[in-house]
Amino acid sequence: MFSKRTFSLPLLPKLAKSDPLKTRILFPTVVATTLICASLSYGQERGVPTAPTAAIDAALYTKYNTDIAHTTVNWNVCGSLPGSSGCYGSGSLGPFGRVGALMEGEPKTDRNAQTVTRAIYVLDTASGTDQNGVTLYVYTKVDAITTDSDTVTITLSQTISLPLVGGINPHSAQMAANKQFLFIGTDQSPSAVQVSKRTFSITQLGGFTPPINVFGIFGDEYGYVTLSFGSFRTHNNDFIVVGPNGSVVESGAVSQFMLNTVQAVLLNP
């Protein structure tokens, strides 16, 4: 016979706070809490991006026209302001030999003075006594804006004679720009020019052999400009691409053009 024995198991100790099992249970909660706090702190540091402030002249626009002979440029500023609407100023520029192209520069806003300043570039392709010179006139346009008025002043600031050939009879004048330079040519000249907006220094572009006159100048929204020499309808043509900093990045045969989002390229038949 077997004798009956009684076994007593030792009592297990209570889990201490540092027990590994309990630590494993609490760890995910601690990590999640830490991540939530970090996320909140990160969001508070970055903040909510603010919407861009509208330009103070965003609801104003300037219209231009010329007389039949293209010797005078007329301008008229209209639109609306918080306290009024209608037209606020008008005037004329000139006289010129023959206006071949016009362009506005980038606006510069002074919110303390409530003014917007921009350049107006007028290309005269029949300047001088023989009326075959090409001259760039740079005007400074200032809009002094209040809640209900716009006082407009336009003054001549620069007159630059360009090494290009023009004429009194209608000829094709080309002008494009990026933030730093103007690019100008005529279909009477085998070279175009690059004009610095800051210093008004002039660099000639082109000069192919045999000579090919400028056909078109085209820009895109990133500051690249293509200058085409020779018509698309001929086999004797070339092109140059200039980058935003004014350096030539490509050149080659066959006229090319660029597109942008505000002006269509018109291809003549």
LOBA-197212 format. One record per residue (C-alpha): residue number from 1; x, y, z. Coordinates in steps of 0.2 Angstrom, whole numbers. Layout:
% residues N
{node NUM,{X,Y,Z}}
...
//
This chain:
% residues 269
{node 1,{0,0,0}}
{node 2,{5,17,-4}}
{node 3,{5,30,10}}
{node 4,{-5,45,7}}
{node 5,{6,61,7}}
{node 6,{1,79,6}}
{node 7,{10,92,-4}}
{node 8,{9,110,-1}}
{node 9,{15,122,-15}}
{node 10,{24,138,-11}}
{node 11,{14,153,-13}}
{node 12,{19,164,-28}}
{node 13,{25,181,-23}}
{node 14,{14,196,-29}}
{node 15,{20,205,-44}}
{node 16,{30,220,-40}}
{node 17,{29,236,-50}}
{node 18,{45,232,-59}}
{node 19,{39,214,-64}}
{node 20,{43,211,-83}}
{node 21,{25,205,-86}}
{node 22,{17,220,-80}}
{node 23,{30,231,-89}}
{node 24,{26,222,-105}}
{node 25,{8,227,-103}}
{node 26,{11,245,-99}}
{node 27,{24,248,-112}}
{node 28,{12,250,-127}}
{node 29,{2,263,-118}}
{node 30,{17,273,-113}}
{node 31,{24,273,-131}}
{node 32,{7,278,-138}}
{node 33,{5,292,-125}}
{node 34,{23,298,-130}}
{node 35,{19,298,-148}}
{node 36,{3,308,-146}}
{node 37,{12,321,-135}}
{node 38,{26,322,-148}}
{node 39,{13,324,-162}}
{node 40,{4,338,-153}}
{node 41,{20,347,-149}}
{node 42,{26,345,-167}}
{node 43,{10,352,-173}}
{node 44,{11,367,-162}}
{node 45,{28,371,-167}}
{node 46,{24,371,-186}}
{node 47,{8,381,-184}}
{node 48,{-5,382,-197}}
{node 49,{1,390,-213}}
{node 50,{-7,407,-217}}
{node 51,{-15,411,-234}}
{node 52,{-6,422,-245}}
{node 53,{-11,440,-244}}
{node 54,{-19,447,-260}}
{node 55,{-10,461,-269}}
{node 56,{-16,478,-265}}
{node 57,{-19,481,-284}}
{node 58,{-26,464,-288}}
{node 59,{-43,471,-293}}
{node 60,{-35,485,-304}}
{node 61,{-30,483,-322}}
{node 62,{-22,494,-335}}
{node 63,{-27,495,-353}}
{node 64,{-16,501,-367}}
{node 65,{-19,507,-386}}
{node 66,{-10,516,-399}}
{node 67,{-14,528,-413}}
{node 68,{-15,522,-431}}
{node 69,{4,527,-434}}
{node 70,{9,519,-418}}
{node 71,{18,535,-412}}
{node 72,{8,537,-396}}
{node 73,{4,525,-382}}
{node 74,{-12,528,-372}}
{node 75,{-16,520,-355}}
{node 76,{-31,519,-344}}
{node 77,{-31,511,-326}}
{node 78,{-48,504,-321}}
{node 79,{-55,491,-309}}
{node 80,{-62,492,-291}}
{node 81,{-56,495,-273}}
{node 82,{-64,492,-256}}
{node 83,{-73,509,-257}}
{node 84,{-76,512,-275}}
{node 85,{-75,506,-293}}
{node 86,{-72,513,-310}}
{node 87,{-57,521,-319}}
{node 88,{-44,530,-309}}
{node 89,{-31,538,-321}}
{node 90,{-27,539,-339}}
{node 91,{-13,547,-350}}
{node 92,{-2,545,-365}}
{node 93,{17,541,-368}}
{node 94,{27,547,-383}}
{node 95,{29,553,-396}}
{node 96,{39,538,-404}}
{node 97,{45,535,-422}}
{node 98,{35,518,-422}}
{node 99,{30,507,-407}}
{node 100,{35,489,-411}}
{node 101,{32,481,-394}}
{node 102,{27,485,-376}}
{node 103,{29,475,-360}}
{node 104,{26,478,-341}}
{node 105,{39,473,-328}}
{node 106,{37,463,-311}}
{node 107,{27,473,-298}}
{node 108,{35,479,-282}}
{node 109,{23,482,-268}}
{node 110,{27,494,-253}}
{node 111,{13,490,-240}}
{node 112,{18,503,-228}}
{node 113,{17,517,-242}}
{node 114,{3,507,-251}}
{node 115,{11,509,-267}}
{node 116,{14,497,-282}}
{node 117,{29,501,-294}}
{node 118,{32,493,-310}}
{node 119,{42,496,-326}}
{node 120,{34,499,-343}}
{node 121,{45,495,-358}}
{node 122,{42,503,-374}}
{node 123,{52,497,-390}}
{node 124,{53,511,-403}}
{node 125,{58,503,-420}}
{node 126,{59,519,-430}}
{node 127,{69,530,-419}}
{node 128,{83,543,-424}}
{node 129,{83,556,-438}}
{node 130,{84,542,-451}}
{node 131,{70,532,-442}}
{node 132,{79,516,-443}}
{node 133,{86,515,-426}}
{node 134,{79,504,-412}}
{node 135,{77,512,-394}}
{node 136,{71,505,-378}}
{node 137,{61,517,-367}}
{node 138,{59,512,-349}}
{node 139,{45,521,-339}}
{node 140,{42,519,-320}}
{node 141,{23,517,-316}}
{node 142,{18,520,-298}}
{node 143,{0,517,-291}}
{node 144,{-3,525,-274}}
{node 145,{-18,516,-268}}
{node 146,{-31,520,-254}}
{node 147,{-47,512,-250}}
{node 148,{-56,522,-263}}
{node 149,{-43,529,-275}}
{node 150,{-28,525,-286}}
{node 151,{-16,540,-290}}
{node 152,{-6,535,-305}}
{node 153,{10,543,-311}}
{node 154,{21,537,-325}}
{node 155,{38,545,-328}}
{node 156,{52,541,-341}}
{node 157,{67,533,-332}}
{node 158,{79,526,-345}}
{node 159,{82,528,-364}}
{node 160,{93,515,-371}}
{node 161,{99,514,-390}}
{node 162,{100,496,-395}}
{node 163,{112,489,-409}}
{node 164,{97,483,-420}}
{node 165,{90,488,-436}}
{node 166,{72,495,-438}}
{node 167,{63,506,-450}}
{node 168,{47,517,-452}}
{node 169,{38,503,-462}}
{node 170,{30,490,-452}}
{node 171,{42,476,-447}}
{node 172,{41,462,-434}}
{node 173,{48,467,-417}}
{node 174,{50,454,-404}}
{node 175,{52,456,-385}}
{node 176,{51,444,-370}}
{node 177,{58,444,-353}}
{node 178,{62,434,-337}}
{node 179,{65,441,-320}}
{node 180,{82,448,-324}}
{node 181,{83,452,-342}}
{node 182,{74,458,-358}}
{node 183,{77,449,-374}}
{node 184,{74,460,-390}}
{node 185,{75,458,-408}}
{node 186,{68,463,-425}}
{node 187,{66,454,-442}}
{node 188,{79,467,-449}}
{node 189,{93,461,-438}}
{node 190,{104,445,-438}}
{node 191,{107,447,-419}}
{node 192,{96,450,-404}}
{node 193,{100,458,-388}}
{node 194,{99,454,-370}}
{node 195,{96,469,-358}}
{node 196,{99,468,-340}}
{node 197,{84,475,-330}}
{node 198,{95,481,-316}}
{node 199,{110,489,-325}}
{node 200,{104,490,-343}}
{node 201,{120,482,-349}}
{node 202,{118,475,-367}}
{node 203,{123,458,-373}}
{node 204,{121,452,-391}}
{node 205,{115,435,-396}}
{node 206,{115,427,-412}}
{node 207,{127,431,-427}}
{node 208,{125,415,-436}}
{node 209,{134,412,-453}}
{node 210,{127,415,-465}}
{node 211,{117,429,-456}}
{node 212,{99,424,-452}}
{node 213,{87,438,-445}}
{node 214,{77,436,-429}}
{node 215,{60,428,-432}}
{node 216,{53,426,-414}}
{node 217,{57,427,-396}}
{node 218,{47,416,-384}}
{node 219,{48,413,-365}}
{node 220,{41,401,-352}}
{node 221,{35,403,-334}}
{node 222,{52,397,-327}}
{node 223,{62,410,-335}}
{node 224,{69,401,-350}}
{node 225,{69,411,-366}}
{node 226,{70,404,-384}}
{node 227,{76,415,-398}}
{node 228,{72,409,-416}}
{node 229,{82,415,-431}}
{node 230,{74,412,-448}}
{node 231,{56,408,-452}}
{node 232,{48,391,-448}}
{node 233,{44,390,-467}}
{node 234,{62,390,-473}}
{node 235,{76,377,-471}}
{node 236,{89,390,-465}}
{node 237,{85,393,-447}}
{node 238,{93,391,-430}}
{node 239,{89,394,-411}}
{node 240,{96,399,-395}}
{node 241,{89,395,-377}}
{node 242,{94,406,-363}}
{node 243,{92,402,-345}}
{node 244,{85,412,-330}}
{node 245,{102,419,-326}}
{node 246,{105,425,-343}}
{node 247,{117,411,-349}}
{node 248,{115,401,-365}}
{node 249,{110,383,-361}}
{node 250,{107,377,-379}}
{node 251,{108,381,-397}}
{node 252,{105,372,-413}}
{node 253,{97,371,-430}}
{node 254,{79,372,-434}}
{node 255,{69,386,-426}}
{node 256,{60,382,-410}}
{node 257,{48,391,-399}}
{node 258,{41,390,-381}}
{node 259,{24,390,-373}}
{node 260,{18,398,-358}}
{node 261,{1,399,-348}}
{node 262,{-5,417,-353}}
{node 263,{0,420,-371}}
{node 264,{-3,408,-386}}
{node 265,{11,407,-400}}
{node 266,{3,412,-417}}
{node 267,{10,402,-431}}
{node 268,{8,411,-447}}
{node 269,{4,401,-462}}
//
